[in-house]
Amino acid sequence: MDNLILEIFYKEIVPELKLENGKIKIHDNPYYFPFSIVTDEKKESNLLFNDLRNNDLSFDPPVLIIRDKENFDSLLIEYIKQQFQFLNEEENLRRYLVLCCGESIHNQIKYLLLLVWKNATSEDFIYPQAFLNRRIQFFIPEENRIPLEVPLDINQGLGIVSEIKRQFASLETPYYLDSKIIGYNQNGDGESYPLPQISYGISDGVAYLYSIKGKKRPRNENKTSFFKKIDRYLYKANDHVQDSLEYQAYKEKKTEYYPENISDISVSALYSLTMFLKHLERNGITKLVTTSFLPLRYLAKEQALNESISLFRFLYKEERLEQIKKEELVQLTRDIRNQTEKLIRTLRRLSYHFPNLEIISYPFDLDSNLHMKITQAYPNKETHILTDLYNQTNSFSKSK
């Protein structure tokens, strides 16, 4: 497999990326990977940090710079073999790989060779060996993965359960923390309320958090008494958290200026993050890095958007198409920026409740990531639903 991996990468992917401008078909499925690959000790990345600092996401496609080719090749082979084995160890992940690429091992390897760079930051394209080494370590499970359980309301039989689960290679990391609130009704039937999933990886004692994703609930679930009760419970996390005067003015539509405010977050994410902090504590993790922006994911959406708009060239004049394209790109940029800002805002809110979680640097202070430090647990002076949840989890370290 080693020779096959390198042959596909250098003899197929490298020339195809250049020839097709990042659009590659695998098993008749079109995929977008707008980046280029060079072997050059002195090459610099095209991505300009100033563009991102100024909230302008218009930049050239990133360049993957390969220095020390022998070392790069070795790490690339190791990563693909690990990813391939990881997906084939779980039947639903293997089936999804076949759905994307067919049964051809060749196509599957090619897809995985491209897909890994969707999860690269701007720095990762410049230093790919460090990136690949970190991704390889992401496959290694933490020493303590016993599911977390904690009661919320003993009288009503409610509790949170958090488990580490596997996910497909198109998502940011091999593993994610899956949390849900469970409860039993009067008939003894179990019900569950999904909390946002946290995609993360551990490398060299550092936790890398990539995303906090909530699940869309079916409309009928929103109407049940169980879900209404949990919604009321979750909003208790807002107790004693006040909006700033600027944000109050924005909500009352007295101004169009949107100020950053730690109250403007999804409260359900705070419960998932609290369980995530407990998981990190059990494994002795004291550093947390949050990835704020993955350029290839944005550029792939932009490329797909441009191609879809071009299909209407026979229906609209060129001026109208340009206007549509501009409006859609503005919306895409706004969506990406809002996702990034909301992720950072949520972590700022978490550090508000847990002062032992300290923000060391914000994105583009040192690099494109948010860096945080987790110090030893502190004695809580005020009772809050999140800190109570965190502390009570100590008594439920084993799954029933």
C-alpha positions in Angstrom: 0.0 0.0 0.0 2.9 2.4 0.7 3.9 2.7 -3.0 0.3 3.0 -4.1 -0.3 5.9 -1.7 2.7 7.9 -3.0 1.9 7.1 -6.6 -1.6 8.4 -6.3 -0.5 11.5 -4.5 2.3 12.6 -6.8 1.2 11.1 -10.2 -2.5 11.8 -9.9 -3.4 14.3 -7.3 -0.6 16.9 -7.9 -1.2 17.2 -11.7 -5.0 17.0 -11.4 -5.2 19.8 -8.8 -3.4 22.0 -11.2 -5.3 20.9 -14.3 -8.8 20.9 -12.9 -8.3 23.9 -10.5 -9.2 21.8 -7.5 -12.3 20.0 -8.9 -11.7 16.2 -8.8 -14.2 13.4 -9.6 -14.0 10.2 -7.6 -16.5 7.4 -8.4 -18.4 10.0 -10.5 -18.8 12.2 -7.5 -17.4 15.8 -7.9 -15.3 17.1 -4.9 -13.6 20.5 -4.5 -10.1 20.8 -3.2 -8.8 24.2 -4.3 -5.2 24.1 -3.3 -1.8 23.4 -4.9 1.2 21.4 -3.9 4.9 22.3 -4.3 8.2 20.9 -3.1 10.2 24.0 -2.3 12.3 24.9 0.8 11.7 28.6 0.3 8.1 28.7 -0.8 5.7 30.8 1.3 2.0 30.4 1.7 -0.4 32.6 -0.3 -2.8 33.0 2.6 -2.5 36.5 4.0 -3.2 36.8 7.7 -4.1 40.5 7.3 -7.1 39.5 5.1 -8.6 37.4 7.9 -7.8 40.0 10.6 -9.8 42.5 8.5 -12.7 40.0 8.1 -12.0 39.7 4.4 -12.0 36.1 3.4 -10.9 36.7 -0.2 -7.5 35.1 -0.6 -5.6 32.9 -3.0 -5.9 29.1 -2.6 -3.4 27.8 0.0 -0.2 26.1 -1.1 0.9 22.9 0.5 4.6 23.3 0.9 6.6 20.0 1.1 10.0 20.3 2.8 12.0 17.2 3.6 10.1 15.1 1.2 11.3 11.8 2.7 9.9 12.7 6.1 6.7 14.1 4.6 6.1 10.9 2.6 6.7 8.7 5.6 4.1 10.6 7.7 1.6 10.8 4.8 1.8 7.0 4.4 1.4 6.4 8.1 -1.6 8.8 8.3 -3.5 7.2 5.3 -2.9 3.7 6.6 -4.2 4.7 10.1 -7.2 6.5 8.6 -8.0 3.6 6.3 -7.9 1.1 9.1 -9.9 3.4 11.4 -12.8 3.6 8.9 -12.8 -0.1 8.2 -13.0 -1.1 11.8 -16.5 0.3 12.1 -19.1 -1.0 9.6 -21.1 2.2 9.2 -18.0 4.3 8.5 -16.8 1.7 6.0 -20.2 1.8 4.2 -20.0 5.6 4.0 -16.5 5.4 2.5 -17.8 3.0 -0.2 -20.8 5.3 -0.8 -18.3 8.2 -1.5 -15.7 6.3 -3.4 -17.1 2.9 -4.4 -15.3 -0.4 -3.6 -12.1 0.6 -5.3 -9.2 0.8 -2.8 -7.5 3.1 -5.3 -10.4 5.6 -5.2 -10.7 5.3 -1.4 -7.0 6.1 -0.9 -7.2 9.0 -3.3 -10.2 10.5 -1.5 -8.6 10.2 1.9 -5.4 11.8 0.5 -7.4 14.8 -0.5 -9.8 14.9 2.4 -7.1 15.4 5.1 -6.3 18.9 3.9 -9.9 20.0 4.4 -8.9 20.0 8.1 -5.7 22.0 7.8 -5.3 25.6 9.0 -3.2 28.1 7.1 -0.2 27.2 9.2 -0.7 23.5 8.5 -0.2 24.0 4.8 3.1 25.7 5.6 4.2 23.0 8.1 2.5 19.8 6.9 4.8 17.4 8.7 3.7 18.8 12.1 0.1 18.6 10.9 0.3 15.0 9.8 2.0 13.9 13.0 -0.7 15.6 15.0 -3.4 13.9 12.9 -1.8 10.5 13.4 -1.9 11.0 17.2 -5.6 11.9 17.0 -6.3 8.2 16.3 -4.8 7.2 19.6 -7.6 6.9 22.2 -7.1 8.7 25.5 -6.3 6.5 28.5 -9.6 7.2 30.2 -12.6 6.9 28.0 -15.2 5.6 30.4 -18.5 7.3 29.6 -19.3 10.2 31.9 -22.6 10.2 33.8 -24.1 12.8 36.1 -27.6 13.3 37.6 -29.5 16.5 36.9 -32.6 15.9 38.9 -32.8 12.7 40.9 -36.5 13.2 41.6 -37.3 13.3 37.9 -34.7 10.7 36.8 -32.8 13.1 34.6 -29.1 12.9 33.8 -26.4 13.6 31.2 -24.4 10.9 29.5 -21.3 11.6 27.5 -19.5 9.1 25.3 -16.6 9.2 22.8 -17.6 8.1 19.4 -16.0 7.7 15.9 -16.9 9.8 12.9 -16.1 9.9 9.2 -13.0 11.4 7.6 -14.9 14.3 6.0 -15.5 15.7 9.5 -12.8 17.5 11.4 -11.5 14.7 13.7 -11.7 10.9 14.1 -13.5 11.2 17.4 -16.2 13.4 18.9 -17.8 13.7 22.4 -21.5 12.8 22.1 -23.6 14.1 25.0 -27.3 13.8 25.7 -29.8 14.4 28.5 -31.7 11.2 29.3 -34.9 10.8 31.3 -37.8 8.4 31.9 -41.5 9.2 31.8 -44.2 7.8 34.0 -44.4 4.7 31.9 -40.7 4.0 32.4 -40.0 4.7 28.7 -36.6 6.4 28.1 -36.3 9.7 26.3 -33.2 11.6 25.3 -32.4 15.2 24.4 -29.3 15.6 22.1 -26.7 18.1 23.1 -24.1 19.6 20.7 -21.3 17.2 19.6 -17.7 18.3 20.1 -15.1 17.2 17.5 -11.7 17.1 19.0 -8.3 15.4 19.0 -5.5 14.9 21.5 -1.8 15.3 20.5 1.2 15.6 22.8 -0.9 16.4 25.8 -2.9 19.2 24.0 -6.6 19.1 23.2 -7.5 20.5 19.8 -11.2 21.5 19.6 -12.5 21.9 16.0 -16.2 22.3 16.3 -19.3 22.3 18.4 -22.3 21.1 16.3 -25.9 20.9 17.4 -28.3 18.5 15.9 -31.5 19.6 14.3 -34.5 18.1 16.1 -37.6 16.9 14.4 -40.5 19.3 14.8 -42.7 16.9 16.7 -40.0 16.5 19.4 -40.0 20.3 20.1 -43.7 19.9 21.2 -43.3 17.1 23.8 -43.4 17.9 27.5 -40.0 16.3 27.9 -38.2 18.6 25.4 -40.0 21.6 26.8 -38.9 20.7 30.3 -35.2 20.2 29.2 -35.3 23.6 27.3 -36.4 25.3 30.5 -33.6 23.5 32.4 -30.9 24.4 29.9 -31.7 28.1 30.1 -30.8 28.1 33.8 -27.2 28.5 32.6 -28.2 32.1 31.9 -28.8 32.9 35.5 -26.8 35.9 36.7 -25.4 36.5 33.2 -26.5 39.9 32.0 -26.4 41.5 28.6 -24.1 44.4 28.0 -25.8 47.8 27.4 -24.6 47.7 23.8 -26.1 44.3 23.2 -29.4 45.3 24.8 -29.5 48.2 22.4 -28.8 45.9 19.4 -31.6 43.4 20.5 -34.0 46.3 20.9 -33.0 47.4 17.3 -31.9 50.8 18.5 -28.6 50.3 16.6 -27.3 48.1 13.8 -24.0 47.7 15.5 -23.5 44.1 16.7 -21.3 44.0 19.8 -19.6 40.8 20.9 -21.4 39.5 23.9 -21.1 36.3 25.9 -24.8 36.0 26.4 -25.4 35.5 22.7 -24.6 31.8 22.5 -26.4 28.4 22.4 -26.8 27.5 26.0 -26.9 23.7 25.2 -23.3 24.0 24.0 -22.2 25.0 27.5 -23.4 21.7 28.9 -21.5 19.7 26.3 -18.4 21.8 26.9 -18.7 21.3 30.7 -18.7 17.5 30.1 -15.7 18.0 27.7 -13.8 19.9 30.4 -14.4 17.0 32.8 -13.1 14.5 30.2 -10.0 16.6 29.8 -9.5 16.8 33.5 -9.7 13.0 33.9 -6.9 12.7 31.3 -4.6 15.3 32.7 -5.0 17.7 29.7 -4.2 21.3 30.7 -3.9 23.0 27.2 -6.8 23.6 24.8 -6.4 24.9 21.3 -9.5 25.9 19.3 -9.2 26.0 15.5 -11.0 29.0 14.3 -10.8 28.8 10.5 -10.1 26.0 8.0 -9.5 27.8 4.6 -10.0 24.9 2.3 -13.6 24.3 3.6 -14.5 27.9 2.8 -12.8 27.9 -0.6 -14.5 24.6 -1.6 -17.9 26.1 -0.8 -16.9 29.2 -2.8 -15.8 27.1 -5.8 -19.0 25.0 -5.7 -21.1 28.2 -5.5 -19.3 29.7 -8.6 -19.9 26.5 -10.6 -23.6 26.3 -9.6 -24.2 29.9 -10.6 -22.5 29.4 -14.0 -25.2 26.9 -14.8 -27.7 29.8 -15.2 -25.6 31.6 -17.8 -28.2 30.9 -20.4 -31.1 32.3 -18.3 -29.5 35.6 -17.0 -27.4 38.3 -18.4 -23.8 38.5 -17.2 -24.4 41.5 -15.1 -27.2 39.7 -13.2 -25.1 36.6 -12.7 -22.3 38.8 -11.2 -24.8 40.4 -8.9 -26.1 37.0 -7.7 -22.6 35.7 -7.3 -21.6 38.7 -5.2 -24.7 38.4 -3.0 -24.1 34.7 -2.4 -20.4 35.2 -1.6 -21.2 37.9 0.9 -23.7 35.6 2.6 -21.2 32.7 2.6 -18.5 35.0 4.1 -21.0 36.2 6.7 -22.0 32.6 7.6 -18.3 31.5 8.0 -17.4 34.6 10.1 -20.5 34.1 12.3 -19.6 30.5 12.9 -16.1 31.4 13.9 -17.2 34.3 16.1 -19.8 32.2 17.8 -17.4 29.4 18.6 -15.0 31.9 20.2 -17.8 33.7 22.0 -19.0 30.4 23.5 -15.5 29.6 24.8 -15.3 33.1 26.3 -18.6 32.4 28.0 -17.3 29.0 29.3 -14.3 30.7 30.8 -16.6 33.2 32.5 -18.2 30.3 34.5 -14.8 28.5 34.9 -12.1 31.0 35.8 -9.6 28.2 35.8 -10.0 28.1 32.0 -7.9 31.0 30.9 -7.6 32.4 27.4 -3.9 32.9 26.5 -4.3 34.3 23.0 -7.0 35.0 20.5 -6.9 34.0 16.8 -4.2 35.8 14.8 -2.4 37.0 18.0 0.1 34.2 17.6 -1.5 32.0 14.9 -5.0 31.4 13.5 -6.1 29.5 16.7 -7.5 30.4 20.1 -5.2 29.1 22.9 -6.5 28.4 26.4 -4.9 27.0 29.6 -6.7 24.9 32.2 -5.4 25.3 35.7 -6.3 23.3 38.8 -9.9 23.2 39.9 -10.8 26.2 42.1 -13.2 26.4 45.0 -16.5 27.8 43.7 -17.6 30.9 45.6 -21.0 31.0 43.9 -23.3 28.1 43.0 -24.1 27.8 39.3 -25.7 25.0 37.4 -22.6 24.4 35.2 -20.1 24.3 38.0 -22.4 22.1 40.0 -22.7 19.8 37.0 -18.9 19.7 36.7 -18.3 18.9 40.3 -21.0 16.2 40.6 -19.6 14.3 37.7 -16.8 13.2 39.9 -19.1 10.7 41.6 -20.1 9.1 38.4 -16.9 8.0 36.7 -18.2 4.6 35.6 -21.0 3.8 33.2 -23.9 1.9 34.6 
